[in-house]
Amino acid sequence: MKQEGQTRDLDAAAASAGRVDLQLVERTLAGDARAFELLVLKYRRRIERLIGRMVRDVDLVEDLAQETFIRAYRALHQFRGDAQFYTWLYRIAVNTTKKTLLGLKNDPLAMGMAASVAGEDGDEDETFLTTREPTAEDTPETLLAAREIAAAVQGALEALPDDLRQALVLRELDGLSYEEIAIAMASPVGTVRSRIFRAREAVSAKVRPLLERQGGKRW
């Protein structure tokens, strides 16, 4: 019963947030530029993190995030509120990023520069694996093991096909429902469920040997 109550509260909060976003969209369309600025402030970090999973160049991430919001502003009249605003914005961000990456692939010089930046900043880049803060009980062995697990998960995710990786990220990190993911990826809900299942299985297959090797050590 408690879990059902919490689920209802979360659904109510999501619905309330959706109504607020729709009101901000309507105010923007009525000529209130400040309303769109509020939407940018609310979602900029999430969009930058999303793009950052597809692009390693920090400067390019910022440019693509800005381009995403420009395109969203121009297409705002198309938003009907049938889906969450972030779901709609997500599709614009992904399409904008894919189009830019395709252009880079056709420009060897630009692609080489992007790869160079990624190589220099790779250790500092924020990936969608967040590292936990060490505690007083952590030992060098457990910290090393945790880094190995994180690296294995990250490697498994990067090896996934784009459609599987995007579906898993939207579900596990952005917390979207299967229905919202289906809208964002323009795919049937059944296809989304299948992609997430396959992605989880692929990641688990890569990580399981490391977990078994640890043999029940505390995390």
Backbone as a ProteinNet text record, in pm:
[ID]
protein_1_A
[PRIMARY]
MKQEGQTRDLDAAAASAGRVDLQLVERTLAGDARAFELLVLKYRRRIERLIGRMVRDVDLVEDLAQETFIRAYRALHQFRGDAQFYTWLYRIAVNTTKKTLLGLKNDPLAMGMAASVAGEDGDEDETFLTTREPTAEDTPETLLAAREIAAAVQGALEALPDDLRQALVLRELDGLSYEEIAIAMASPVGTVRSRIFRAREAVSAKVRPLLERQGGKRW
[TERTIARY]
81.6	0	85.6	195.2	283.1	347.2	389.9	453.4	354.1	228.6	126.5	103.8	105.3	87.8	201.6	324.2	440.4	433.1	386.9	373.1	272.4	160	58.8	113.2	191.5	251.3	346	427.1	520.2	445.8	338.5	258.7	195.3	147.6	85.6	187.8	309.8	416	454.9	463.4	497.9	390	264.6	154.3	155.7	185.6	191.4	304	420.8	534.3	500.2	427.7	388.4	296.1	205.1	113.7	189.4	288	368.2	444.5	505.1	578.7	485.5	367.2	272	231.5	213.8	181	294.6	419.1	533.9	541.6	509.6	506.8	400.9	283.1	174.6	209.9	275.4	317.4	422	512.6	614.7	549.4	456.6	387.9	306.5	268.5	192.8	283.6	417.3	510.2	593.5	583.3	659	792.3	897.7	1028.4	1085.9	1053.3	1104	1055.8	938	883.4	972.3	1020.7	1107.4	1243.1	1289.3	1414.7	1404.1	1287.4	1266.3	1275	1223.1	1233.6	1379.1	1454.3	1596.2	1670.5	1644.2	1709.1	1675.6	1551.9	1505.9	1569.5	1588.6	1629.9	1769.1	1838.8	1968.5	2067.7	2078.4	2174.9	2143.5	2014.7	1976.7	2007.6	1983.1	2011.7	2162	2239.4	2385.3	2438.8	2383.1	2426.5	2389.9	2271.7	2229.1	2324.7	2353	2441.9	2582.9	2623.1	2755.8	2778.2	2669.5	2683.7	2708.3	2681.2	2698.3	2821.1	2865.9	2976.3	3074.5	3203	3303.5	3360.7	3343.7	3397.8	3308	3360.7	3280.5	3226.5	3309.6	3265.2	3151.9	3162.6	3058.8	2928.5	2938.9	2819.4	2741.3	2811.9	2746.4	2681.8	2753.6	2698.6	2573.2	2576.5	2462.7	2343.5	2371	2262.4	2194.4	2275.9	2220.1	2139.1	2192	2120.5	1989	1991.6	1870.1	1760.1	1793.9	1692.8	1647.7	1737.8	1698.2	1595.8	1623.5	1529.9	1398.1	1407.6	1285.2	1200.7	1265.5	1192.4	1120	1190.6	1131.5	1014.9	1021.2	917.4	816.2	820.9	740.3	590.3	548.2	405.7	359	454.8	419.2	398.5	440.5	426.3	282.5	217.6	75.9	52.6	158	140.3	97.8	99.5	62.8	167	291.4	399.8	463.2	549.9	622.3	710.7	732	813.5	955	1010.4	1145.7	1153	1048.2	1046.2	1053.4	977.4	978	1113.7	1169.5	1299	1409.9	1396	1494.7	1509.6	1398	1402.9	1473.7	1450.3	1516.8	1667.2	1706.9	1849.4	1919.2	1856.4	1916.8	1928.6	1823.8	1827.7	1931.9	1940.6	2039.4	2180.7	2204.9	2337.6	2374.9	2280.6	2309.1	2342.1	2267.3	2292	2430.8	2470.1	2602.7	2712.9	2696.3	2796.5	2810.8	2699.8	2705.1	2786.3	2767.8	2844.9	2993	3025.5	3165.7	3230.9	3154.7	3209.5	3247	3177	3206	3315.1	3367.4	3474.4	3589.4	3683.4	3791.3	3869.5	3892.8	3969	3893.5	3764.5	3684.6	3672.8	3658.8	3646.9	3775.5	3889	4016.2	4035.9	3993.5	4005.4	3915.8	3795.9	3705	3762.8	3822.9	3882.8	4000.1	4077.9	4190.9	4146.2	4040	3987	3938	3869.7	3818.4	3933.2	4043.6	4156.1	4223	4231.6	4297	4212.7	4080.2	3993.6	3920.6	3952.4	3874.8	3864.4	3974	3970.8	3885.9	3862.7	3788.8	3642.8	3607.4	3471.1	3372.4	3256	3148.1	3075.2	3075.5	2999.3	2870.9	2784.4	2660.1	2674.4	2799.6	2826.9	2881.7	2812.5	2859.7	2934.1	3046.7	3123.6	3074.3	3065.6	3019.9	3133	3099.2	3200.1	3259.3	3392.7	3453.6	3405.7	3396.6	3360.4	3479.2	3467.2	3576.8	3608.6	3507.9	3527.2	3584.4	3594.7	3650	3798	3839.4	3980.5	4029.5	4161	4211.7	4157.7	4137.5	4087.6	3943.4	3858	3717.4	3703.5	3785.5	3781	3826	3930.8	3978.9	3872.1	3809.2	3704.6	3587.6	3551.7	3441.2	3473.3	3599.1	3638.6	3635	3674.5	3670.8	3527.1	3436.4	3295.3	3241.6	3271.4	3223.6	3276.6	3404.8	3464.4	3399.8	3368.5	3305.5	3165.9	3090.5	2955.6	2962.5	3053.9	3067.8	3107.2	3200.5	3242	3128.4	3049.1	2935.8	2832.1	2810.3	2713.3	2760.1	2888.2	2941.5	2938.9	2941.7	2941	2800.4	2699.1	2561.5	2526.4	2438.7	2384.8	2314.9	2308.3	2252.9	2112.6	2027	1888.7	1876.4	1958.7	1955.3	2009.8	2120.7	2181.7	2088.2	2027.4	1937.7	1819	1761.7	1646.7	1684.1	1799.6	1842.5	1872	1937.9	1969.9	1842.8	1747.3	1622.4	1548	1555.3	1484.2	1557.5	1685.3	1759.3	1811.4	1845.6	1906.6	1810	1730.8	1636.3	1502.2	1479	1358.7	1230.4	1238.3	1118.5	1042.7	912.1	830	849.1	803.7	814.7	735.9	621.8	539.7	610.5	676	748.6	868.2	935.3	1049.2	1001.5	886.5	830.8	804.5	754.4	729.8	862.6	958.7	1087.6	1161.4	1148.6	1222.4	1136.1	1011.2	919.2	911.3	895.7	890.4	775.2	721.2	617.1	669.5	578.6	618.5	682	627.3	683.6	828.4	858.6	996	1087.8	1037.4	1115.5	1147.6	1047.8	1070.1	1174.1	1167.1	1262.3	1403.3	1416	1548.3	1609.4	1528.2	1579.9	1620.3	1540.4	1574.6	1706.1	1720	1842.8	1962.8	1944.3	2054.5	2098.2	2001.2	2034.5	2108.9	2062.7	2128.7	2273	2295	2429.2	2523.3	2473.9	2556	2584.1	2481.3	2497.8	2600.8	2601	2696.1	2840	2861.3	2996.5	3039	2943.4	2976.3	2977.1	2895.4	2879.9	3012.1	3104.5	3231.4	3309.1	3304.6	3375.3	3310.5	3177.8	3106.9	3135.2	3136.9	3164.5	3307.5	3397.4	3537	3555	3470.2	3477.9	3427.1	3346.3	3307.2	3239.5	3143.5	3066.4	3128.9	3231.4	3291.2	3191.4	3200.6	3107.4	3130.6	3019	3027.9	2969.8
-120.3	0	126.2	121.2	236.7	263.5	155.8	172.6	227.8	181.2	232.4	380.9	421.4	562.7	646.5	593.6	665.6	678.3	570.9	574.5	679.5	686.7	787.1	927.4	945.5	1077.1	1116.7	1019.8	1048.7	1081.1	1006.3	1032.6	1170.9	1206.9	1338.3	1449.3	1426.6	1527.2	1544.2	1431.1	1436.9	1510.6	1481.5	1548.1	1697.6	1734.5	1875.9	1946.1	1880.7	1938	1953.9	1856.6	1865	1982.2	2008	2121.5	2253.3	2261.1	2382.7	2406.9	2300.3	2314.5	2361.7	2303.6	2341.7	2488.6	2533	2673.7	2764.3	2722.2	2802.1	2807	2695.3	2693.8	2790.8	2785.6	2874.1	3020.7	3050.9	3188.6	3234.6	3141.8	3175.8	3208.6	3125	3147.7	3276.3	3321.1	3445.7	3568.2	3542.8	3655	3678.3	3588.6	3603.6	3530	3600.7	3538.5	3481.3	3541.7	3495.3	3353.4	3319.1	3185.9	3079.5	3105.7	3007.6	3001.6	3112.6	3112.4	3019.7	3014.9	2924.9	2779.1	2748.9	2612.5	2575.8	2670.7	2647.2	2621	2703.2	2685.4	2549.9	2507.9	2382.6	2260.6	2264.9	2144.3	2149.4	2260.2	2271.5	2164.9	2144.9	2048.1	1906	1871.1	1736.3	1717.3	1820.6	1811.4	1803.4	1879.2	1873.9	1736.1	1677.6	1542.5	1441.5	1456.5	1368.3	1376.9	1498	1517.4	1470.8	1490.2	1449.5	1299.5	1222.4	1077.4	1039.2	1132.5	1106.3	1176.6	1283.9	1366.8	1389.1	1369.7	1384.5	1526	1605.6	1741.3	1833.8	1885.9	1968.4	2092.6	2157.2	2277.8	2245.4	2130.3	2090	2057.9	2002	1973.5	2101.4	2205.9	2333.9	2392.3	2382.9	2435.4	2359.4	2227.7	2145.8	2167.8	2190.1	2219.4	2350.5	2450.9	2579.7	2563.7	2485.9	2463	2388.3	2296.8	2223.2	2317.4	2409.9	2501.6	2601.9	2638.7	2726.7	2656.9	2530.2	2454.8	2431.4	2406.7	2386.6	2513.2	2626.4	2754.5	2777	2747.2	2768.3	2672.6	2554.5	2453.7	2446.7	2542.5	2535.1	2525.4	2584.6	2580.4	2438.4	2346.4	2208.2	2124.9	2177.5	2102.8	2111.8	1995	1990.9	1944.6	1902.9	1855	1709.9	1637.9	1495.5	1413.4	1458	1393.2	1496.7	1449.2	1541.6	1631.7	1756.1	1850.1	1795.9	1732	1679.3	1569.7	1486.6	1382.3	1443.9	1549.4	1621	1685.7	1746.8	1813.5	1712	1595.7	1489	1452.1	1437.8	1399.3	1506.1	1631.1	1739.2	1733.7	1710.8	1705.2	1590.1	1473.5	1356.4	1378.5	1428.4	1452.2	1557.3	1663.6	1768.7	1713.8	1632.1	1575.8	1477.6	1391.1	1294	1364	1468.9	1542.8	1605.7	1661.4	1722.8	1617.9	1504.2	1397.5	1343	1335.3	1290.2	1388.4	1518.8	1619.8	1610.4	1579.9	1565.8	1446.2	1338.6	1220.1	1250.3	1345	1382.5	1488.2	1529.8	1629.3	1570.7	1500.5	1433.3	1525.2	1650.7	1743.1	1773.2	1803.2	1833.2	1711.6	1594.1	1472.1	1444.2	1470.3	1447.8	1540.3	1665.7	1760.1	1719.3	1672.1	1628.2	1508.1	1415.7	1298.1	1336.7	1437.8	1484.4	1541.4	1622	1679.5	1569.1	1469	1359.4	1284.4	1264.8	1193.3	1268.8	1399.9	1479.9	1490.2	1498.8	1523.3	1399.3	1283.2	1164	1130.4	1146.4	1110.6	1205.6	1325	1424.8	1433.1	1368.2	1379.4	1318.8	1380.9	1324.2	1223.2	1098.2	995.9	975.9	887.4	871.7	770	730.4	655.8	753.6	771.3	861.8	780.5	832.3	761.1	797.9	696.9	723.7	782.9	858.2	916.9	810	806.9	708.4	728.7	619	626	582.8	599.6	566.3	417.3	333.7	189.9	137.2	221.8	176.8	144.5	41.8	4.4	23.3	25.6	36.5	-74.3	-193.4	-305.3	-282.3	-235.7	-215.1	-98.2	5.2	118.9	77.6	-5.8	-54	-140.4	-225.7	-311.8	-229.4	-123.9	-37.8	29.6	73.8	137	36.6	-87.4	-190.7	-217.8	-224.5	-247.9	-132.2	-8.5	109.4	110.4	76.5	74.2	-33.6	-148.6	-256.8	-217.5	-152.1	-107.5	-4.6	91.9	195.3	134.9	40.4	-23.8	-101.5	-169.4	-245.5	-153.9	-40.1	56.1	113.3	147.3	205.3	104.7	-24.4	-128	-158.5	-110.1	-137	-61.1	-115.9	-38.7	86.3	190.6	318.2	305.3	225.4	218.7	152.6	51.1	-14.5	77.2	144.9	233.4	349.4	409.6	522.4	480.1	364.4	316.7	291.6	230.3	199.7	326.3	423	548.9	624.1	629.1	700	635.7	503.3	432.6	441.3	408.7	395.4	528	620.4	745.2	862.8	872.6	983.8	951	822.2	783.4	793.9	789.8	798.8	666.5	673.9	553.6	489.1	364.1	296.6	372.4	426	500.3	627.1	698.5	820.2	788.6	677.2	636.9	602.1	536.3	501	625.4	730.9	856.6	920.2	922.1	986	917	783.1	707.9	671.2	717.5	689	539.4	461.2	316	262	145	84	51.6	49.5	20.7	-117.4	-214.5	-349.3	-351.7	-271.8	-262.9	-201.5	-98.6	-33.7	-133	-209	-308.3	-410.9	-453.8	-550.6	-493.8	-368.4	-305.1	-292.3	-251.8	-235	-369.8	-473.4	-607	-654.5	-640	-682.7	-602.4	-471.9	-387.3	-429.3	-455.6	-499.3	-631.8	-723.4	-853.7	-838.6	-751.9	-732.4	-672.2	-573	-511.2	-611	-685.8	-784.3	-890.3	-932.6	-1035.1	-987.8	-857.2	-801.3	-784.3	-752.7	-718.9	-842.5	-942.6	-1059.4	-1127.2	-1147.6	-1212.7	-1135.1	-1002.1	-922.6	-939.3	-940.7	-957.6	-1095	-1197.1	-1332.3	-1343.9	-1271	-1274.8	-1213.2	-1110.6	-1047.2	-1139.1	-1237.3	-1342.1	-1292.9	-1202.4	-1161.5	-1054.7	-986.6	-877.9	-764.3	-690.7	-582.6	-463.8	-399.6	-278.2	-164.1
0	0	0	80.8	87.9	-47.2	-115.2	-245.5	-347	-340.4	-431.6	-409.1	-279.9	-248.2	-301	-290.3	-341.2	-492.8	-559.4	-705	-747.1	-673.8	-705.3	-685.4	-579.2	-553.7	-666.1	-712.9	-821.8	-949.9	-976.8	-1096.7	-1090.1	-969.6	-953	-971.6	-919.3	-933.6	-1080.1	-1152.5	-1295	-1373.6	-1339.6	-1408.9	-1381.9	-1256.4	-1220.7	-1295.4	-1304.2	-1376.2	-1523.9	-1577.9	-1717.5	-1744.3	-1650.5	-1666.2	-1660.7	-1571.3	-1560.7	-1690.4	-1745.7	-1871.6	-1983.3	-1989.8	-2094.1	-2079.3	-1955.1	-1931.2	-1977.3	-1952.8	-1996.2	-2148.8	-2213.3	-2359.5	-2410.5	-2350.9	-2394.1	-2372.2	-2260	-2232.9	-2334.2	-2371.3	-2470.7	-2603.9	-2645.2	-2772.2	-2771.2	-2648.9	-2636.8	-2633.9	-2639.4	-2646.4	-2522.2	-2422.2	-2298.4	-2312.1	-2350.6	-2372.6	-2243.4	-2131.6	-2002.7	-1973.2	-2020.6	-1996.2	-2060.8	-2181.1	-2246.6	-2176.4	-2124.5	-2049.6	-1928.6	-1867.4	-1753.4	-1796.5	-1914	-1966.1	-1994.7	-2047.4	-2073.6	-1942.8	-1842.4	-1712.1	-1651.3	-1670.4	-1610.5	-1675.3	-1807.7	-1879.2	-1939.6	-1930.2	-1996.8	-1949.6	-1818.8	-1767.9	-1815	-1816.6	-1861	-2009.2	-2087.3	-2230.3	-2253.7	-2179.1	-2194.1	-2155	-2049.7	-2011.4	-2119.4	-2175.4	-2283	-2401.7	-2446.5	-2561.7	-2527.2	-2401.3	-2358.4	-2366.8	-2368.2	-2384.5	-2529.7	-2619.2	-2761.6	-2817.7	-2751.8	-2800.7	-2686.4	-2712.1	-2607	-2598.2	-2702.1	-2707.1	-2624.4	-2513.4	-2422.6	-2491.7	-2572.7	-2643.7	-2740.7	-2805.5	-2899.8	-2827.1	-2707.7	-2627.3	-2600.3	-2560.8	-2531.5	-2657.3	-2769.7	-2895.6	-2936.6	-2921.4	-2960.5	-2867.7	-2740.1	-2646.5	-2684.9	-2717.4	-2760.6	-2888.7	-2983.3	-3109.4	-3083.6	-2988.2	-2953.8	-2907.3	-2819.7	-2767.6	-2874.3	-2963.8	-3074.6	-3162.5	-3195.3	-3278.4	-3205.6	-3075.9	-2997.9	-2997	-2981.7	-2979.9	-3113	-3222.6	-3354.4	-3380.8	-3318.3	-3342.1	-3227.7	-3138.9	-3017.3	-3046.1	-3156.1	-3190.4	-3221.2	-3243.5	-3273.6	-3146.8	-3033	-2908.2	-2859.6	-2844.8	-2807.8	-2664.3	-2596.3	-2460.4	-2452.3	-2565.1	-2563	-2487.9	-2489.7	-2416.8	-2324.3	-2234.6	-2148.7	-2234.3	-2191.2	-2267.1	-2285.1	-2181.3	-2192.8	-2298.7	-2309.1	-2410.9	-2549.3	-2570.9	-2699.2	-2723.6	-2619.1	-2630.1	-2655.1	-2594.2	-2611.5	-2759.1	-2827.7	-2969	-3051.8	-3019.1	-3091.9	-3067.1	-2941.5	-2907.1	-2978.4	-2978.9	-3044.2	-3194.6	-3255.3	-3399.9	-3436.9	-3355.5	-3380.6	-3369.4	-3268.2	-3246	-3356.2	-3393.4	-3499.4	-3630.8	-3661.1	-3785.5	-3784.2	-3669.7	-3658.2	-3669.7	-3603	-3609.2	-3751.1	-3822.2	-3961.3	-4045.4	-4018	-4088.8	-4056.9	-3930.4	-3890.9	-3959.3	-3975.5	-4041.7	-4186.1	-4245.8	-4384.9	-4393.8	-4275.9	-4271.8	-4190.1	-4252.8	-4180.3	-4087.4	-4127.5	-4044.8	-3916	-3927.9	-3809.3	-3719.4	-3779.9	-3702.1	-3625.7	-3690.3	-3623.9	-3505.5	-3520	-3409.8	-3293.7	-3323	-3217.5	-3143.9	-3220.6	-3158.4	-3070.8	-3114.5	-3036.8	-2903.4	-2905.6	-2781.7	-2690.5	-2747.7	-2666.3	-2601	-2677.2	-2621.5	-2508.5	-2521	-2418.1	-2292.6	-2310.1	-2196.5	-2149.9	-2206.6	-2178.2	-2031.2	-1955	-1814.2	-1732.6	-1784.7	-1709.1	-1750.3	-1861.9	-1911.1	-1814.2	-1806.1	-1726.6	-1812.2	-1771	-1840.3	-1764.1	-1817.1	-1744.4	-1632.9	-1603.3	-1480.8	-1378.9	-1270.5	-1167.5	-1063.1	-1018.4	-917.5	-779.7	-694.8	-558.9	-476.5	-377.6	-290	-199.1	-181.1	-91.7	51.3	124.8	266	349.1	480.1	570.4	568	531	531.6	400.3	300.3	172.8	186.4	113	108.3	-34.3	-54.9	-192.5	-282.1	-224.5	-303.6	-348.9	-256.7	-294.2	-390.9	-373.4	-465.1	-604.8	-611.8	-740.5	-807.7	-728.5	-782.4	-834.7	-760.7	-802.2	-934.6	-949.8	-1075.9	-1190.5	-1163.3	-1266.3	-1311.2	-1213.3	-1245	-1328.3	-1286.1	-1358.7	-1501.7	-1517.4	-1651.1	-1737.6	-1675.6	-1750.6	-1795.9	-1707.6	-1743.3	-1855.7	-1840.2	-1941.9	-2076.6	-2073.2	-2196.6	-2261.6	-2178.3	-2230.4	-2292.3	-2230.3	-2282.7	-2415.7	-2423.8	-2546.9	-2661.7	-2627.3	-2730.9	-2781	-2710.4	-2751.6	-2879.4	-2961.1	-3073.9	-3021	-3103.9	-3059.4	-3002.8	-3068.7	-3023.8	-2887.3	-2860.9	-2730.1	-2621.7	-2652.7	-2552.7	-2516.6	-2617	-2589.9	-2505.5	-2536.8	-2461	-2315.7	-2293.3	-2157	-2078.4	-2142.3	-2075.6	-2037	-2126.4	-2097.9	-1981.4	-1973.8	-1867	-1734	-1734.4	-1609.3	-1553.9	-1640.2	-1594.1	-1595.6	-1700.9	-1709.1	-1646.7	-1616.8	-1545.8	-1624.8	-1758.4	-1840.8	-1837.1	-1851.9	-1859.9	-1996.5	-2009.3	-2138.3	-2245.6	-2206.6	-2301.2	-2348.4	-2256.6	-2292.5	-2381.6	-2350.5	-2433.7	-2574.1	-2582	-2712.3	-2795.9	-2731	-2801.7	-2843.6	-2750.7	-2778.5	-2893	-2900.3	-3000.9	-3120.9	-3119.2	-3229.7	-3257.7	-3150.9	-3162.1	-3077.1	-3111.9	-3028.9	-2888.7	-2791.7	-2653.5	-2644.6	-2717.7	-2714.9	-2762.7	-2863	-2913.7	-2808.7	-2740	-2634.3	-2523.5	-2479.9	-2374.4	-2417.7	-2543.2	-2594	-2596.9	-2639.3	-2645.6	-2506.7	-2409.3	-2273.7	-2215	-2239.8	-2190.7	-2251.4	-2382.1	-2449.5	-2401.7	-2379.4	-2332	-2191.8	-2104.2	-1968	-1969.9	-2055.6	-2064.9	-2113.8	-2211.2	-2265.5	-2160.7	-2087.4	-1983.3	-1872.3	-1832.3	-1725.9	-1762.8	-1888.4	-1932.8	-1919.8	-1939.8	-1927.9	-1782.7	-1696.3	-1557.7	-1468.1	-1501.7	-1415.1	-1378.5	-1474.3	-1436.8	-1331	-1337.3	-1236.7	-1100.5	-1097.8	-970.9	-911.6	-996.5	-948.1	-896.6	-961.6	-919.3	-781.6	-753	-621.9	-510.9	-549	-453.2	-327.4	-341.8	-225.2	-140.6	-191.7	-114.9	-98.3	11.7	42.4	-48.9	-91.8	-172.6	-95.5
[MASK]
+++++++++++++++++++++++++++++++++++++++++++++++++++++++++++++++++++++++++++++++++++++++++++++++++++++++++++++++++++++++++++++++++++++++++++++++++++++++++++++++++++++++++++++++++++++++++++++++++++++++++++++++++++++++++++

